[in-house]
């Protein structure tokens, strides 16, 4: 019964999220806080100069925020009392660089108190992270509100690295996102690092017939096994691709070579629609960037909040 209640709760949360594009505007802060974007950009740039892993962290944080309750900064709320917040849920314990958002928020509040939402700051910071990594820029629609609810149990809604194509399609469709969006947004895996736990299923006891996923290139599988033996250290892992601090289309090239980390990456080759898109993006960085920008705007426009928090860690 508890599982059924949790599932129904998740469905209700998804259905309650506003449709993409609701009440957002590219010039939302032009009159009320015109310096907001430059303040946020400076905060992201300063943090990235000191730590090259920041862009990947901010992009992933924004994605994880939008897929639970919409882009409402619920991922930024701290656990309190008996409530365990999203950021402390199993899929999110490896999220980091929250300090970048909190720093930007503090500076924006000093300039324009009570005006700019944490959700907008996170959406803008994710865009700036992509740009600072060599990727495309775009005008971010603004006007999101911050949510007042954050529950770790709802992080179960996040697509998992072991999902097959049907599970991925369902997860994205529930949020109004298409198969095109799925393939384009998966390109965010061009940035960052993954712990062994996210791809161990492919290199140890894969199925009753194979110890290693046969879709993995043999030499790549061997290197992953050396990095991640069965009893590997908690923090062991691998870069997401061979240029993991540069936003490019290498991720798609590696999928075609059998050198992607996640089962969910490899799953993109299992049906013609998504396989053709992988091939297209592997061939053309320009085509990937155009699709990524379109899908990021679509995903980041899923709204669901109610207020503008003064502090991103707590509700007003």
C-alpha positions in Angstrom: 0.0 0.0 0.0 2.8 2.4 0.9 4.3 1.9 -2.6 1.0 2.6 -4.3 0.5 5.8 -2.2 4.0 6.9 -3.1 3.4 6.2 -6.8 0.1 8.1 -6.8 1.7 11.0 -5.0 4.4 11.1 -7.6 1.8 11.2 -10.4 -0.1 14.0 -8.7 3.1 16.0 -8.4 3.9 15.5 -12.1 0.3 16.5 -13.1 0.4 19.6 -10.9 3.5 21.0 -12.6 2.6 23.8 -15.0 3.0 23.4 -18.7 6.1 24.6 -20.4 6.2 28.4 -21.1 3.7 29.3 -18.4 4.1 33.0 -17.3 7.8 33.2 -18.2 9.5 36.1 -20.1 13.0 36.8 -21.4 12.8 40.4 -20.1 11.1 39.5 -16.8 13.7 41.4 -14.7 14.5 44.2 -17.1 12.9 46.8 -14.9 13.1 45.2 -11.4 16.6 43.8 -11.4 18.5 44.5 -14.7 21.9 43.5 -13.2 20.7 40.0 -12.1 22.1 38.0 -15.0 25.5 39.7 -14.9 25.8 39.1 -11.1 24.9 35.4 -11.5 27.3 35.0 -14.5 30.2 36.5 -12.4 29.5 34.1 -9.5 29.5 31.1 -11.8 32.7 32.3 -13.6 34.5 32.9 -10.3 33.6 29.5 -9.0 34.6 27.8 -12.3 38.0 29.5 -12.3 38.7 27.8 -9.0 37.0 24.5 -9.7 36.5 23.1 -13.2 33.8 20.6 -12.0 31.4 23.5 -11.2 29.7 23.7 -14.6 28.8 20.0 -14.7 27.5 20.2 -11.2 25.2 23.2 -11.9 23.9 21.7 -15.1 23.0 18.4 -13.4 21.5 20.3 -10.4 19.2 22.2 -12.7 18.1 19.0 -14.5 17.5 17.3 -11.1 15.5 20.3 -10.0 13.2 20.4 -13.0 12.4 16.7 -13.1 10.9 16.9 -9.5 8.0 19.3 -9.1 9.2 21.4 -12.0 12.0 24.0 -12.0 11.1 25.5 -8.5 14.5 25.3 -6.7 13.1 22.5 -4.4 16.5 20.8 -4.8 18.1 23.7 -3.0 16.0 23.4 0.2 17.7 21.9 3.3 16.3 19.0 5.3 14.5 20.1 8.4 13.3 18.1 11.4 11.8 14.9 10.3 11.6 15.9 6.6 14.4 14.7 4.4 14.8 17.1 1.5 15.5 16.3 -2.2 19.1 17.2 -2.0 19.6 14.4 0.6 17.8 11.8 -1.5 19.9 8.9 -3.0 20.2 10.3 -6.5 21.2 13.7 -5.2 23.8 13.0 -2.5 26.6 13.5 -5.1 25.2 16.9 -6.2 27.6 19.7 -5.2 28.5 23.4 -5.7 25.3 24.6 -4.0 27.5 27.3 -2.6 27.6 28.9 -6.1 23.8 29.4 -6.2 23.8 30.6 -2.6 26.6 33.1 -3.3 24.8 34.4 -6.4 21.5 34.7 -4.4 23.2 36.7 -1.7 24.6 39.2 -4.2 21.4 39.5 -6.1 19.4 40.0 -2.8 21.8 42.8 -1.9 21.0 44.6 -5.1 17.3 43.7 -5.6 15.8 42.2 -2.4 12.9 39.8 -2.8 12.8 40.0 -6.6 14.8 37.2 -8.2 13.8 33.6 -7.5 16.3 30.9 -6.6 14.7 28.8 -9.5 15.6 31.5 -12.0 19.1 31.8 -10.5 19.7 28.1 -11.0 18.3 28.2 -14.6 20.6 31.1 -15.5 23.6 29.5 -13.7 23.1 26.3 -15.7 23.1 28.3 -19.0 26.3 30.2 -17.9 27.9 26.8 -16.9 27.3 25.6 -20.5 28.7 28.8 -22.0 31.8 28.8 -19.8 32.5 25.2 -20.9 32.5 26.2 -24.5 28.9 25.5 -25.3 26.1 27.6 -26.8 24.4 30.5 -25.1 20.6 31.3 -25.1 18.1 33.7 -23.7 16.7 32.1 -20.6 12.9 32.7 -20.0 12.5 34.0 -16.5 9.8 34.5 -13.9 9.9 31.1 -12.1 8.7 30.9 -8.5 10.3 28.9 -5.7 8.6 25.9 -4.3 7.8 25.3 -0.6 8.0 21.5 -0.6 11.0 19.2 -0.9 10.9 15.5 -0.2 13.7 13.0 -0.8 11.2 10.2 -1.7 10.2 12.2 -4.8 13.7 11.9 -6.2 12.6 8.4 -7.3 11.0 10.2 -10.2 14.5 11.0 -11.7 15.5 8.9 -14.7 18.1 6.4 -13.5 21.4 5.5 -15.3 20.2 2.0 -15.7 16.9 2.9 -17.5 16.0 1.3 -20.8 14.6 3.3 -23.7 10.9 2.7 -22.7 11.6 3.9 -19.1 13.4 6.9 -20.4 10.6 7.7 -22.9 8.0 7.5 -20.1 10.0 9.6 -17.7 10.4 12.4 -20.2 6.9 12.2 -21.6 5.4 12.7 -18.1 7.1 16.1 -18.2 6.0 17.0 -21.7 9.4 16.2 -23.2 9.8 14.3 -26.4 12.3 11.7 -27.7 14.1 14.5 -29.4 14.4 16.3 -26.0 15.6 13.0 -24.4 18.5 12.6 -26.9 19.4 16.3 -26.8 19.4 16.7 -23.1 21.3 13.5 -22.6 24.1 15.4 -24.3 24.6 17.1 -20.9 26.6 14.0 -20.1 29.4 15.5 -22.1 30.3 17.3 -18.8 31.2 15.8 -15.5 32.2 12.7 -13.6 30.3 9.5 -12.5 30.8 7.3 -9.5 31.2 3.6 -10.1 27.8 2.9 -8.6 26.1 4.4 -11.6 27.6 2.1 -14.2 28.7 -0.9 -12.1 25.8 -2.9 -13.5 27.5 -2.9 -16.9 30.9 -4.3 -15.8 30.0 -6.8 -13.1 27.4 -9.6 -13.2 25.6 -7.9 -16.2 23.2 -10.8 -16.8 23.1 -14.6 -16.5 25.2 -15.0 -19.6 27.6 -12.1 -19.5 29.7 -10.6 -16.7 30.2 -7.5 -18.8 27.6 -5.7 -21.0 28.5 -7.0 -24.5 27.6 -3.6 -26.0 30.7 -2.1 -24.2 33.9 -1.9 -26.2 36.2 -4.6 -24.7 39.1 -2.2 -24.0 36.8 0.4 -22.5 35.1 -2.3 -20.3 38.5 -3.4 -19.1 39.6 0.1 -18.1 36.3 0.6 -16.2 36.8 -2.7 -14.4 40.3 -1.6 -13.3 38.9 1.7 -12.0 35.8 0.0 -10.4 36.5 -3.4 -9.1 33.7 -5.1 -7.2 34.8 -3.6 -4.0 35.9 -0.2 -5.3 36.3 2.9 -3.1 33.2 5.0 -2.6 34.5 8.0 -4.5 36.0 6.0 -7.4 34.6 6.6 -10.9 35.2 7.9 -14.4 34.9 11.1 -16.4 31.6 11.2 -18.4 33.6 11.4 -21.6 37.1 12.1 -22.9 36.6 15.9 -22.8 34.6 16.1 -19.6 35.1 19.8 -18.9 34.3 20.9 -22.4 30.8 21.1 -23.8 31.0 19.4 -27.1 29.5 16.4 -29.0 32.1 13.9 -28.0 29.5 12.1 -25.8 27.5 11.0 -28.9 30.7 9.8 -30.7 31.6 7.6 -27.8 28.1 6.1 -27.6 28.5 4.9 -31.2 31.9 3.4 -30.2 30.5 1.5 -27.3 32.3 3.8 -24.9 29.5 5.4 -23.0 29.2 4.9 -19.2 25.5 4.4 -18.5 23.0 1.8 -19.7 20.7 4.8 -20.3 23.3 6.2 -22.7 23.6 2.9 -24.6 19.8 2.6 -24.7 19.7 5.5 -27.1 20.9 3.1 -29.8 18.2 0.6 -29.3 15.5 2.2 -31.4 15.8 3.9 -34.9 14.4 7.3 -33.8 17.0 7.9 -31.0 19.8 6.1 -32.8 19.4 8.4 -35.8 19.6 11.4 -33.6 22.7 10.2 -31.8 24.4 9.7 -35.2 23.2 13.2 -36.3 24.6 14.9 -33.2 27.9 12.8 -33.4 28.4 14.1 -36.9 27.3 17.8 -36.3 28.2 19.8 -33.2 26.0 22.6 -34.6 23.0 20.3 -34.9 23.5 19.1 -31.3 23.9 22.6 -29.9 20.7 23.9 -31.7 18.7 20.9 -30.4 20.2 21.2 -26.9 19.3 24.9 -26.6 15.7 24.2 -27.7 15.3 21.3 -25.3 16.9 23.2 -22.4 14.5 26.1 -22.8 11.6 23.6 -23.0 12.7 21.7 -19.9 13.6 24.8 -17.8 10.2 26.3 -18.5 8.3 23.6 -16.6 7.3 25.7 -13.6 5.8 24.8 -10.2 6.7 27.2 -7.4 4.8 29.7 -5.3 7.1 32.3 -3.8 10.5 34.1 -4.1 12.7 32.8 -1.3 14.9 35.2 0.6 17.3 32.3 1.3 17.4 29.4 -1.2 17.9 26.9 1.6 14.7 27.6 3.5 11.1 28.7 2.7 10.0 32.2 3.7 
